[in-house]
Amino acid sequence: MVRAATLEVPQEFCGTRLDSFLVKRFPDLSRTRCQQMVREGLVKVNGVVVTKPGFILRGGELICVQIPEPEPLPLQPEHIPIPVLYEDDDLLVIDKPRGMVVHPGAGVKSGTLVNALLGMGIPLSDIAGPERLGIVHRLDKGTSGVIVVAKTNFAHLHLARQFAEHKVDKRYLAIVVGEPDFEHKVVVAPLMRHPEDPERFTIAEGKGFRPSQAVDAVTEIWVRNRFKGFALLEVKPITGRTHQIRVHLQHLGLPVVGDETYNGRAKAMKVVRGLRCLDLLQAIQSLNGQALHAWKLTFSHPRTRDPITVEAPMPSDMKRLLELLPS
């Protein structure tokens, strides 16, 4: 079934993105769902199909929207143990293992966090679509740590708004290759997709760069411990861009240990071979991803508005790595 709607854009929305306007007019839909509808050609502006979610409105346009009901996908519940850090009637906070994909996509239909959540038999929000049941935000496959899951659509909307407005305090722990020349630093460097590899991101600069390609990205960093050739950092992403922490740290010459995409594995192996430490070499080789852990999350409860802080203990492979690093 398809739900159709026709809207006139008030002048106050002049300069607003099309997807942002749709989110405001359809509060039961997530931004991801609105962007998907635009890309699929289900939105017309003044009778013309627009497929760019970032299309800028001028006010006064007539928008016609076709909203298809989500098609159920054959996602199977799977009994995969997931540590639960906090739970109530509205939400669940879990500790995602490194190596687990958050939701199905790109040929991945099993072994994901969504499959594991279905296996727990708990209610999950569905406004982000059938493949992202309960999913409010994500972590990269190779990153471990805290993820908040919405049980209800009410909770999902309120939590998603906090993430979108950068009101969630996210703290990560990262073991990096290199010795920082600072104790505290704020990195302000916009990101864009890599021109030669769409799966990677890079700092938005250089020959051929266009401002329209870039998104703002800000990361705050503290040095927690120093080692010979390595360091343990606490990282706070002010914005929440894809691969933001990993790209910003690589930009500083401090790639995350084990990060194959951004040179963290190759650089770490080179340093360790110079140190001639076989145990450390094996510890790095055994990492199933990068030594990046979403350690702590602070947000407002969607119903009570009380602040909630949840921490996930550092995984054993990162602890082992720290024990082996030379001082």
MONORZI-V321815 format. One record per run of one state. SS is the DSSP state (A for helix, B for strand, O for the rest). FROM is the first residue (numbers start at 1). TO is the last residue. If there is no record, write none. Layout:
ss:SS from:FROM to:TO
ss:SS from:FROM to:TO
This chain:
ss:O from:1 to:1
ss:B from:2 to:8
ss:O from:9 to:10
ss:A from:11 to:13
ss:O from:14 to:16
ss:B from:17 to:17
ss:A from:18 to:25
ss:O from:26 to:30
ss:A from:31 to:39
ss:O from:40 to:42
ss:B from:43 to:45
ss:O from:46 to:47
ss:B from:48 to:49
ss:O from:50 to:55
ss:B from:56 to:56
ss:O from:57 to:61
ss:B from:62 to:68
ss:O from:69 to:82
ss:B from:83 to:87
ss:O from:88 to:90
ss:B from:91 to:96
ss:O from:97 to:104
ss:B from:105 to:105
ss:O from:106 to:107
ss:B from:108 to:108
ss:O from:109 to:112
ss:A from:113 to:119
ss:O from:120 to:134
ss:B from:135 to:135
ss:O from:136 to:143
ss:B from:144 to:150
ss:O from:151 to:152
ss:A from:153 to:164
ss:O from:165 to:168
ss:B from:169 to:177
ss:O from:178 to:183
ss:B from:184 to:188
ss:O from:189 to:190
ss:B from:191 to:194
ss:O from:195 to:196
ss:B from:197 to:203
ss:O from:204 to:210
ss:A from:211 to:213
ss:O from:214 to:214
ss:B from:215 to:215
ss:O from:216 to:217
ss:B from:218 to:227
ss:O from:228 to:229
ss:B from:230 to:237
ss:O from:238 to:243
ss:A from:244 to:251
ss:O from:252 to:255
ss:B from:256 to:256
ss:O from:257 to:263
ss:A from:264 to:275
ss:O from:276 to:277
ss:A from:278 to:285
ss:O from:286 to:291
ss:B from:292 to:300
ss:O from:301 to:306
ss:B from:307 to:311
ss:O from:312 to:315
ss:A from:316 to:324
ss:O from:325 to:327
